[in-house]
Every structure is written in C-alpha cells, then in structure tokens.
C-alpha cells in the first residue's frame, strides 16, 4: 500500500508539473498577427528595423512639429494597435510618435514572449530608430505593463529625456505569484514555485534577471508612474515600492478604482491632461542626447 501511495503521489506530481509546463508554454507562445495598414485618419509610414533580440521589428511612425518625439510600447500579448489612441492625442499635440510591435508580437518576428527580457532590446533599438526619424528632438517613452518593464530592463539604460511607466511589475516572480493568486486562490501559492522553475528552461534566463525594481533607481530621466489602487495584477503596495525605489525626478499618479486596465480608456481626458503635462514639461526643446 505504501508503494502504491508513493507511486500515486509521484504520478500526481508529474501530472501537475506537466500541466504547469504546458501552461508556461501557452503564456510565452508568440502573439503574432497581421496588423495591416494604419487607419486613414492616422497617416503614418511603416518602419521595419533590426533589433538585437534577433527580431525584425515592425511599427508605424508619424512626424510631428519637430518639438518632441515619443516611443509607445505595448503590454503583453498586444501589439501597436493597443497604443494607437495614445498616439493620436500625442500627435494631435505636435509630437512625433513611433509605435512598434515587440518581438513575437504583432507583425514582428520572434519565437517567444519574454515579459520584458528580449523586449528590452527592442525598446533600445526603437529609441535608436526614433532618433534617426526625428533628429534633434527630445525623446520620451510611454510603456504599459510589459512595455514599461522592457523600458526599465534595457542595458545600458535608454538615453531618453522622459519616461511614463504604467502598471509595471517590480519583479517577474511577484507578477507570477499575483496572477496565480487571482486565478487559483490559495492553490496559487502551492503551484507558484513549480511554475517559476520552468522560466529558465523555457526562456533561457533566470528570474533574478527580471527585476525592474532594481533598475529604476539607476535611470535618471524624469519618470511618471501611473498605477491603479485596485490593481490585483500589480498591487498598489508593489507600485508604491517601485516609486520609492525610483530616482528623482519622479512623479506618481494613483488612478483610484482602476484595476490592471487601459488607463486612457478608464480616465479619458484626465489621462490626456496628465500625460501631456508631463511630456510638455520635459520634452519641449532640442535634444540633450
């Protein structure tokens, strides 16, 4: 009976690990899709450039009035279309805008979503590309969730003049724990270590390399952190820890009642006012880089 019980427990553990391995494979599976041409009212040109992530990055660029350029970086399992409404109001205010698909997303090539690891190389390549497309202009970055993590994880730090970070996780391990708790309750704390043990075999890097909270203090560009106080994916305490770790100059906007959502859709005109106020403060004028 003891041997049968031990064998049963072993098989159960194997099945659980196999299930988590499959779940991990699904999470990192590419989110590629045809984005198509830009909308007629947004007459952007298509850009394609190489990233050190080994991906060909696809995006749209629309020139502004020469007084500031902004790179827009989407979240996980999304693409440049998720940033289109932001690009519209930023361009309407005179900014040049570049929207990209991260590697393994949208029309860009790539084998796996890496939650900011390889995407940080795409962010660096996109900054270099934007400086060529908008020479002499100050550069801003607006990154949501994974896009913000990619901004912070870039090595060396991005040479930009202002950064807006929306709902960025402090560490990938904490992000995994939070999401497992949401979807599995108390069982999430049991399966968390098993799922996290699949990260390196799946993606080739360790969780120790995925800690934006360790990077944010080394980035000296002005930063605006936008967070939701009802966010369960990145809890308010985690967001406040990110702000505390950030170097000055820095600002914090807590969107009351907001979960892990599109803050622009949630807050509308208030979002425009806060974002434009921050970028206008730091980007108007000739580039320092």
Secondary structure by P-SEA (a helix, b strand, c coil): caaaaaaaaaaaaaaaaaaaaaaaaaaaccccccccccccccbbbbbbbcccccccccbbbbbccccbbbbbbbccccccccaaaaaaaaaaabbbbbbbbccccccccccccccccaaaaaaaaaaaaaaaacccbbbbbbbcaaaaaaaaaccccccccbbbbccccccaaaaaaaaaaaccccccccaaaaaaaacccccccccccccccccccccccbbbbbbbcccccccaaaaaaaaaaccccbbbbbbccccccccccccaaaaaaaaaaaaaacccccccc
